[in-house]
């Protein structure tokens, strides 16, 4: 009888440990998904992407039509709107009106921010490579997510 009681308690402990491990795993997976940026849902949002040691910011707009019927399955054009010196992606959005046009014409538009409000395309040795890498990784992330 004592053996039966010990076995029952051992089974309960094993079940409790397994349930706790499953719960921890479930929460870890949920947190990992929550940390991933939403690159598919319609709307405009400010996001960041890790590029090397730098965290770079961008504004993404996905038109509502991107989620309707067969349009979601087909590739959509991607417009990358680079701001001028001393500006930001958000200011570029306001100046161009691309967000409204994207809703009308069904294309995705992204407004990346230059580092310290400047694009260093002219000085590759002084950090311009970082800007090229940022745009390259941004495009890769959007294409991988099926955004553009």
N, C-alpha and C positions, 0 to 999 in steps of 0.2 A: 504494500500500500504506500509506503514512504517513497519507493521508487517511482510509482505512478505520479505522486504529487510533485516530485523533483522533475520528472520528465515534462509534466504539464507546465511548470514554471519555466523550464528551459525553453520550451516551445514558445511561450508567451514572450520571453526575453528576445528570442530570435526574431519573432514577428515584430516586436516593438522596434528593434534595431533596424530591421529591413524597412519598416514603414518610415522611420525617421530618415534613413538614407534616401529613400524614394522622394520624400518631401523636400529634403535639401537639394537633391538633383533637380527636381521640378522647379524649385524657386531659383536655382542657379540658371537654368535654361530660360526661365521667364525674364530674369534680369538681363541676360545677354541679349535677348530680343528687344528689350526695352531700351538698351543702350544703342541699338542700331538706328540710324536716322530713317525717317519715313521718306522714301524717295518715290513713292507711287501714288499716294492719295492726292486727290485734287486740292488745290489751294496754294497759298503762298506761305513760306516759312523760312526763317533764318536758321542756317545749319553750319556746322563746322566739319572739317575733314583733317585728319592727321596726315601731314606730308613730311616725312623724315622726322625731325625734332620739332617742327612747327605745327601749330594748330591754325588752319586757315579757314576764314569765314566766307560764306556765300549765301545768297538769297535764291531760293528755288520757287518757280511757279509752274504748277501743272494744271492745265485747263480741265474743267469739269468733263468735257467730252472724252477725255482720256480714259474714263472708266465705263463708258457706255458701250454696250453690245460688242460688235466686232472691232470697233475702233481701238479698244484696249489691246487687242491681239496684234495689231499692225504697228510697225515702227513709226514713230512720229519725228518730225524734224526737231533738232535741238539748236536753239540760238544761244550763243554765249555773248552776253553784252558786257564788254569791258569798259569801265568808267575811265574818265580822264584824270589827270593829275589833281591831287588834293580833293578827290571826290570819293564816293563809296558806291557799292552795288545798289544800296537802297535809293540813293540819289539818282543813279542811272535809271532805275526803274521808273521813278517819278518823271524824269526828263523825256524818256523815250516813248512811254505809253505801250511798251511791248507786252505788258501783262494783259491789258485789255485786248490787244490785237491777238495774243496767243489764245485767249478764250474764243475769239471769233473764228480764227483760222486753224485751231487745233494743233498748236506746236508747244513744245516745252521751252521755257526760257530760264536761264540761270545767270545771275548777276554776281560774279565773284568779286571779292574785295582785294585790292592790291595791298601789299604789306606796307603799313604806314601811309596808306592812301596813294601809293605810287606803284606803277608797273616798271620793273627794271629790265625791260627787254633790250635796252640800249647798252647795258653794262653787264654782260653775261658773267664776267669774272667777279663782279661785285654783288652778286645775288640774283642776277637774272635767271640763272638756271633753276633757282627755286620757284620762280614764277612759272616757267615752262613746265616744271614737274607738277606744280599745283594744278594747272589746267589739264595736263595729261591724266593725272589721277582722278580729277573731278569727272572728266569724260568717261574714264574707265568705270568709275563707281555708278554713274548714271546708266551707262549701257548695261553693265552687269545686273543692275536692279530692274532692267526692262523699262526704264523711264523714257529714254530717247532712242 
